[in-house]
Amino acid sequence: MAEQYATEEKKFSIQKIYTKDVSFETPNSPQIFTEKWEPTVDFNLGTNVEPLENALFEVTLSVTVTVKCKDTTAYLVEVTQSGIFSLDGFSDEEMGPMVGSFCPNILFPYAREVVSDIVAKGGFPQLLLAPVNFDALYSQHLQQAQQAPSSNTVN
């Protein structure tokens, strides 16, 4: 029965995962270390996809974390985590979720580890970023993209 679904073979593989860029700033040290530690965390994500050659794609996940105590910035971390992925045999409809959700989901644990390590090395309490639902973010992105052209139409 499994053979009745004759489909083109799909191939996915991870070629390379690497940290492309890291930035860590503590603009108010050493004074921030004398303050009571009651942080607020601002967390932002971004993704980018660059087609390479022969069904290869570089997918980049950008993570920015700003931590403040009251109105004072304790630290700012920016991590750009990238991967080169081989995606062959996927339809155009399948490629969007693969590069927009599946690949960033693979990259996120690496970026989370870089953030945690650099924050600890900066002398601050460990920061563990919560898991991210990239499927939901990708769906939200698609909805926003579909709504954007309709808001620009003139009646």
Secondary structure, DSSP 8 states (H G I E B T S, - for coil): -GGGS-----EEEEEEEEEEEEEEE-TTTTGGGGS---EEEEEEEEEEEEE-STTEEEEEEEEEEEEEETTEEEEEEEEEEEEEEEEES--HHHHHHIIIIIHHHHHHHHHHHHHHHHHHHTTS---------HHHHHHHHHHHHHHHHHHT---
